[in-house]
Amino acid sequence: MIPLKDNIATRTTPYLTIGLIVINVLVYFFVQHAGIFHGPSDNSVVKYGLIPYEVSHPGKHCGLDPSGAVLCEGQPGVSGNAPSQPNTYLTIFTSMFMHGGLLHIAGNMLFLWIFGNNIEDSMKKWKFVIFYLGAGVVAGLAQVLVSPDSTAPGIGASGAIAGVLGAYAVLYPRARVVTAVILIFFITLIELPALAVLGFWFLLQVLDASFQPLNGGGVAYFAHIGGFVFGLLLIKLFADQPQSDYFQPRFPVY
């Protein structure tokens, strides 16, 4: 299922959501040196991505060997020093603005636009910044917690966006979401309750996480889970102006 739009109009222009999308796109093309037909450079991913091993082993850094493998200081059989790196804890933030490919960033920005504008609209602007970054930090640390020795760099806004999804599920469970459902060669559009769409997405993350090796690469499902739970539990502390009448029918005014 691919969500395309919801039925809740925002009351103000979502400048922060738009700004986050612009920043992610600029980072993808100009910091990661990615393009339409090729992904980011491996060096940028290792340098600015969140590597659980670096967080769980303070002072130890990682780099690429000539074969392209990620090696870290302090690992058995590894000698020498890694290239100059940003502060490890800074990568918790830089990683959430990086992506692994065009489909990766396109999917994340679609979810951010559909659901993020209403969460931004539900609170003061400065609160949304703290909420979004907080969700991203918790998501990253959740992945570190379950795979502390992993040397796979974690990148992507999906952990922070998962926090937005969890928040949306709490504030607007009865909103309607136009969703594209793909059945082999056929695509159909249906309107589903937001809780059904987001609940199905979360269930997929839990199922996929249960089959993935903890210290392997691939999708950081536990980051998604951590971000989503952050949004579920804490959104009421941030949202001081949600649309309480969002599910009421809207009639045209003449």
Long-range contacts (C-beta under 8 A, 24 or more apart in sequence): 1-179, 1-180, 1-181, 1-182, 1-192, 1-197, 1-200, 1-201, 2-110, 2-179, 2-180, 2-182, 3-110, 3-111, 3-114, 3-115, 3-177, 3-178, 3-179, 3-180, 3-197, 4-114, 4-177, 4-178, 4-179, 4-180, 4-189, 5-114, 5-177, 5-178, 6-114, 6-115, 6-118, 6-172, 6-175, 6-176, 6-177, 6-178, 6-194, 7-175, 7-176, 7-177, 7-178, 7-191, 8-118, 8-172, 8-175, 8-243, 8-246, 10-117, 10-118, 10-120, 10-121, 11-121, 11-243, 12-121, 14-116, 14-117, 14-120, 14-121, 15-125, 16-120, 16-125, 16-128, 16-129, 16-132, 17-112, 17-113, 17-116, 17-117, 17-120, 20-112, 20-116, 20-132, 20-157, 21-109, 21-112, 21-113, 23-97, 24-97, 24-99, 24-105, 24-108, 24-109, 24-157, 25-105, 25-109, 27-97, 27-98, 28-98, 28-99, 28-105, 31-98, 32-98, 32-99, 34-99, 34-101, 34-102, 36-102, 39-100, 39-101, 39-102, 40-98, 40-99, 40-100, 40-101, 42-68, 44-98, 45-98, 45-100, 45-153, 45-155, 46-70, 46-153, 47-83, 47-85, 47-86, 48-86, 48-91, 48-94, 48-95, 48-98, 48-155, 49-91, 49-94, 49-95, 49-98, 49-153, 49-154, 49-155, 50-91, 50-92, 50-95, 50-140, 50-143, 50-144, 50-153, 50-154, 50-155, 51-88, 51-91, 51-150, 51-151, 51-152, 51-153, 51-154, 52-143, 52-144, 52-147, 52-148, 52-149, 52-150, 52-151, 52-152, 52-154, 53-148, 53-149, 53-150, 53-151, 54-85, 54-88, 54-91, 55-88, 55-89, 55-92, 55-141, 55-144, 55-148, 56-144, 56-148, 56-149, 58-88, 61-85, 61-88, 62-151, 70-151, 70-152, 70-153, 71-151, 72-151, 75-151, 92-136, 92-137, 92-140, 92-141, 93-133, 93-136, 93-137, 95-140, 95-153, 95-154, 95-155, 95-156, 96-133, 96-136, 96-139, 96-140, 96-156, 96-157, 96-159, 96-160, 97-157, 98-155, 98-156, 99-155, 99-156, 99-157, 100-155, 100-156, 104-156, 105-157, 108-156, 108-157, 108-158, 108-161, 109-157, 111-158, 111-161, 111-164, 111-165, 112-157, 112-161, 112-164, 114-177, 115-161, 115-164, 115-165, 115-168, 116-161, 116-164, 118-168, 118-171, 118-172, 118-175, 118-243, 119-164, 119-167, 119-168, 119-171, 119-235, 119-239, 121-241, 121-243, 122-167, 122-171, 122-235, 122-238, 122-239, 122-240, 122-241, 122-242, 122-243, 123-238, 123-239, 123-240, 123-241, 124-240, 124-241, 127-238, 127-240, 128-238, 130-238, 131-163, 131-167, 131-234, 131-235, 131-238, 132-160, 132-163, 132-164, 133-160, 134-163, 134-230, 134-234, 135-159, 135-160, 135-161, 135-162, 135-163, 135-164, 135-166, 135-227, 135-230, 135-231, 136-160, 136-163, 136-227, 138-163, 138-226, 138-227, 138-230, 139-163, 139-220, 139-223, 139-224, 139-226, 139-227, 139-230, 140-223, 141-226, 142-222, 142-223, 142-225, 142-226, 142-227, 143-220, 143-222, 143-223, 143-226, 145-222, 146-214, 146-222, 147-214, 147-215, 147-216, 147-222, 149-215, 150-214, 150-215, 150-216, 150-217, 152-216, 152-217, 152-218, 154-220, 154-223, 156-220, 156-223, 158-220, 158-223, 158-224, 158-227, 159-220, 159-223, 159-224, 159-226, 159-227, 160-227, 161-227, 162-205, 162-223, 162-224, 162-225, 162-226, 162-227, 162-228, 162-230, 162-231, 163-227, 163-228, 163-230, 163-231, 164-231, 165-198, 165-201, 165-202, 165-227, 165-228, 165-231, 166-198, 166-202, 166-227, 166-228, 166-229, 166-230, 166-231, 166-232, 166-233, 166-235, 167-231, 167-232, 167-235, 167-238, 167-239, 168-194, 168-198, 168-231, 169-194, 169-195, 169-198, 169-199, 169-202, 169-231, 169-232, 170-231, 170-232, 170-235, 170-236, 171-235, 171-239, 171-242, 172-242, 172-243, 172-246, 172-247, 174-246, 174-247, 175-246, 175-247, 202-228
